Amino acid sequence: MNKQLANDLSQLDSLLNTIKEQGLDFLSTVNERPTSIDPPSAKHEVLPENGIGALEVLKAFNNKFEPLIVGSSGPRYWGYVIGGATPASVIGDWLTTIYDQCPFVTKGHGDLSAIIEQETIAQLLELFELPNDFTGGFVTGATLSNFTCLATARQWVGTQNGEDIAKKGVQNTIPILSASPHSSVVKSLSLLGLGSTNIIAVQTMEGDREAIDISALKRQIEALNGQPFILISSAGTVNTVDFDDFEAIAQLKQQHNFWWHIDAAFGGFAACSSSHKQLIKGWENADSITLDCHKWLNVPYESAVFLVKKAHQRLQVETFQNSNAPYLGDQVENFNFINFLPENSRRLKALPAWFSINAYGKSGYRDIVDNCIAMANRLGDFIVADHRFELLAPVRLNTVCFTLSNPDDSAAFLNQLNATGKVFMSPTVFQGKKGIRAAFVNWRTTSQDVDLVIELMKGIVQ
Ligand SMILES: *Cc1c(COP(=O)(O)O)cnc(C)c1O
């Protein structure tokens, strides 16, 4: 064995204790970490011929990189939609690394990790109050989840037209209807050979809405003359967290032949709330749903799930099957994750989520979600009350989309606010107006955090 490897192995006890202390130090001071830094120069060190061992590398890391790690998992990072990591999820994540398992098959190979993944999916369905006629799995993020769902949708459309797209490739343009798709949906369509510019844009509702105008949707469906198509709808648009009318879409699905996908990356968590469940009413009728876990479930990156109706399992296998070996038998019956999703080898991605949902239960997630909604409203109430600011859209769930009374001042204001290092928000443009977005998805955020930021905002605004 290499000398440094042997040395590290003999010191594993003290190495792991050192890292435990360092982890604890970070997690107990993450509130005070700056939320942004000036990026260092991109100068690379040369890789040494002989390694220096784990402890020396840790010292080098602590000198060079550690002080620059930002508090993006802390309570005042409201940019993009960035979650934190609950204590239980950190434990689950550490153990994922320690055990280093790969969830391939559930049957015949004694691989428990695939069984853990299936149990986690079943429990997530309970958390989201979804019926158990969905199956699913873990992928790296909502981008890959959208990709997985839309790949199966693509196969469905092919089957409707008597084509096997997985085998023969895309021969014809597939109609894809959507109003306010997330950028990752557009990217997925490009990856899938469906064409990112082939989206047929459905009109949104009037006013400050990003949701589908249902009567416009009906007209567009009729214009397709019965051609099978894919409808991509939103449970939580990025700018204003708008929701399509799922009950109305479910009714349309009874009359028309389409695959219905919902990107519910973070908006799906409305299902956990005590007050906002009505936003996702009817979503259980979709064919596929995307949910991000590294956002509002507050587990570490990389974690998201895709949910696809069990009735479509064969289409999913046709799309993702990794092996045509006859000895594997029926690939729906002999369930094997490698035939249901893009990756072959994966880490045991479900374990952090399994730890967290079991550690905090339904009520724990109700508290996290309700608290984030309350924090968004606390900031939103301040914006409404202060004439120097203006809401660009109502606070529908957990995000505040606002601007300054002169929207053109918002960029300079945001730069100054983010430069304090005490908070981070994202720039946006909504209906032609420059604005700012603050998204609340972190379990740590308290009203003191919001009040601290409000005082900073008052100090900066003219
Ligand atoms: C964040 C997000 C995505 C992409 O998720 P990743 O985890 O970054 O891959 C997709 N859709 C919506 C609505 C999102 O908010």
The ligand as an SDF file (V2000), in Angstrom:
LIG
                    3D

 15 15  0  0  0  0  0  0  0  0999 V2000
  -34.4710   24.9200   -9.0560 C   0  0  0  0  0  0  0  0  0  0  0  0
  -35.4750   24.5630  -10.0570 C   0  0  0  0  0  0  0  0  0  0  0  0
  -35.1700   23.6840  -11.0920 C   0  0  0  0  0  0  0  0  0  0  0  0
  -33.7750   23.1380  -11.3260 C   0  0  0  0  0  0  0  0  0  0  0  0
  -33.3280   22.4810  -10.2250 O   0  0  0  0  0  0  0  0  0  0  0  0
  -31.8260   22.0190   -9.9720 P   0  0  0  0  0  0  0  0  0  0  0  0
  -31.9480   21.3550   -8.6710 O   0  0  0  0  0  0  0  0  0  0  0  0
  -31.0210   23.2910   -9.9460 O   0  0  0  0  0  0  0  0  0  0  0  0
  -31.4150   21.1240  -11.0620 O   0  0  0  0  0  0  0  0  0  0  0  0
  -36.2070   23.3050  -11.9310 C   0  0  0  0  0  0  0  0  0  0  0  0
  -37.4280   23.8210  -11.7960 N   0  0  0  0  0  0  0  0  0  0  0  0
  -37.7460   24.7120  -10.8380 C   0  0  0  0  0  0  0  0  0  0  0  0
  -39.1350   25.2390  -10.7500 C   0  0  0  0  0  0  0  0  0  0  0  0
  -36.7780   25.1130   -9.9300 C   0  0  0  0  0  0  0  0  0  0  0  0
  -37.0810   25.9790   -8.9700 O   0  0  0  0  0  0  0  0  0  0  0  0
  1  2  1  0
  2  3  1  0
  2 14  2  0
  3  4  1  0
  3 10  2  0
  4  5  1  0
  5  6  1  0
  6  7  2  0
  6  8  1  0
  6  9  1  0
 10 11  1  0
 11 12  2  0
 12 13  1  0
 12 14  1  0
 14 15  1  0
M  END
$$$$
